[in-house]
């Protein structure tokens, strides 16, 4: 090191907007009434900073700071405490900030908790408490509202780093800092402070380890003060065991057995119960409440004691036959970082052995440790690259990037550099500018062409996917241009019997032919890929099968392949592939018109994509959620998902996600009766010009544009794009297109031809399936009939449309159908069914589960949401329906279902 960097104070908070809004609501409310709030999170996440921000922001009165040092003087009762606070407040509101309230003694904590819950008569007092993450459930605070601070998302951590260094950090150093900080802002700032300017700019090597004992201890603060020797051994053994675990917890039996090896003297090993405060137990598993504290315990332990703990764990695991974690612990029991060739070779061999049970996360650690112990530069680069590949499979691109940076620093042959570039390109494809990903993947293909042609073909296909995501048709075609024949499978890997000798080449050929408009050439190759998915059980092959099926418009085949890919990825622990499988499933459901199912898959996909650090994949899921919400009565949800999808799409060049999101916003306008706004939005997407949407998506929005343009009185704008859409419908890749084309012609046709065209469109819908699109056509036909003074026929069509919209949850479109029926004097009279339409789809799902007798916790587990979310929506349901008990709600839902079922039967049986 050449000295420390002076870290300037961050200009603004990063990634805490929701938490600040909650605190701001407390501050604003103090003008009229008292309030209280608990801020919780692990050390370093910004509890103190948020309290300081609140104190600076409060202008309506005075601020009182209370800290742990005052606990001896704290009043013993809530009444005394409130009296003291009222005296301090006077006539004006008072904000009381209590940092680290969990460190107060028990009587003071109890008084504080009771004071927060007591009605504050005679004053307007706001209590803003901060407590450690695991202490928010203590009895004193359990009934108080909580705002939680989680680790920063990668984009926010990146912005914080730029803020305090003026963007002067070298890319490789940036990746290592962000990975080491794990979203902890205080740790990130401490790491930057530790480095010299030359180290930050990549001009000098970084210290090893980057997060040393002093840095971690400084951020952890007093949370680990003074454990007894026995307790310290327990904490150290748990922290050491987690290093070779697949997750944040470890087996209690393993820890106790290792403690017996660690302390062989006659007295028994320390028991794991009662647990130290920083540990949590669940069944037979142990974990730290805070990852930062776990790392701090391990780093601050005496080196010989730390090595002894790893040695004890290795002995226990070897006796149990767990070879890979045992060898990892054995390697960590060595003194120093001197290369040990034999041990490194054994670690790498076990990590590469598919018969050894291990997750990608564990294989990442094994390969990385093997690389650290390897002296030869080429072998070290290969092992760092293999570790990065496994980190990507585990859904940890933040871990993969520093490993790839380490591999780049070693001399390596072209094949190894090609694998590293392929891994880098795949990371960028999922979480970076797709134009950069395209170039990285093309470079990977060129480096791999001579020694690993099958991997080169995989890189080429991925480069085409990057160009597709960017909406760059020329680049996509150039990438897929014919090249040398690729041998079957990876080098040295036997090909499965009965499988086509060119699995990736089929995808290449079919995709290029499709883009050139030659379905006769595309279909045979892509069908081979789809067919292969019926017998293959590898998630990568199944994802290719789902992709090919979507290209061909075979949505049922895409759903089957996507579902199998999802199961295979989950079974293998390939967290990186789960969001992609859910993306294909969501698109397949969307193409089939099953918006509710698409929403379920996209919600799950969004959660897994964000956990895996895949912002690009998350943007695609948000676009699907926006499209699903655009048919429901959730304009705010549409706007929220559109805004989030476009934020990533614009930064990373995701033309496909951007087009889908803009389409969703326009369709929401159309559904709410704003055809002029919809036509303006859609015109930018579908009309010729530099701003036209993604080449494979804009045609899907043409039927919406035609409807909006006709309703807005601009039918002349549609002629050119309708000709293009007719070609798309003839292409046969979209099962709904033929019916939509007939509907568009009906909208534009003279009166004497429109009737037949609407009937033809409905007949085509019957062939293709899909409630939503058929109901839209029936709605338009019913409107047309009503305006032609044919009320009996109009009533039947509108009733059919309403039933279809109700069935697929298209609340905003159902409202249009009801309005038309009211204009005919035939509005549905069912109180229950009409009342339930006031609910959002999520509220309706919760209401139905509660009506069936489920508890809030059971509903939360079923819908994969928090109990707090269920509580919030259920309060909204009670308010919207005017009910006061779960029994009333059950009766209303039952009545609504019966009346809606009877109404649907009556309506669908109506004759024109």
ABEGO torsion letter per residue (X at the ends): XAEBBBBBBBABBBGAAAAAAAAAAAAAAAAABBBBBBBBEBBGAGAAAAAAAAAAABAABBBBBBBAAAAAABBABAAAAAAAAAAAAEABBBBBBBBGAAABBAAAAAAAAAAAABBBBGEBBBBBBBBBAAAAABAAAAABBBBBBBBBBAAAAAAAAAAAAGGABBAAAAAAAAAAAGGBAAAAAAAAAABBAAAAAGABBBBOBABBAAAAAAAAEAAABGBBAAAAAAAAAAAAAAAABABABBBAAAAAAAAAAABABABBBBBAOBBBAABBBBEABBBBABAAAAAAAAAABBAAAAAAAAAAAAAAAAAAGBAAAAAAAAAAABBEABBBAAAAAAAAAAAABAABBBBAAAAAAAAAAAAAABABAAAAAAAAAAAAAAAAAAGBAAAAAAAAAAAAABBBBAAAAAAAAAAAAAAAAABBBAAAAAAAAAAAAAAAAAABAAAAAAAAAAAAAAAAAAGBAAAAAAAABBBBBBBBEBBGBBBBBGBBABAAAAAAAAAAAAAAGBAAAAAAAAAAAAAAAAABABAAAAAAAAAAAAAAGBAAAAAAAAAAAAAAAAAAGBAAAAAAAAAAAAAAAAAAGBAAAAAAAAAAAAAAAAAAGBAAAAAAAAAAAAAAAAABBBAAAAAAAAAAAAAAAAAAGBAAAAAAAAAAAAAAAAAAGBAAAAAAAAAAAABBEAABBBAAAAAAAAAAAAAAAAAAGBAAAAAAAAAAAAAAAAAGABAAAAAAAAAAAAAABBAAAAAAAAAAAAAAAAAAEEAAAAAAAAAAAAAAAAAAGBAAAAAAAAAAAAAAAAAAGBAAAAAAAAAAAAAAGABBABAAAAAAAABBAAAAAAAAAAAAGBBAAAAAAAAGBBAAAAAAAAAAAAAAAGBABAAAAAAAAAAAAAAAAAAAAAAAABBX
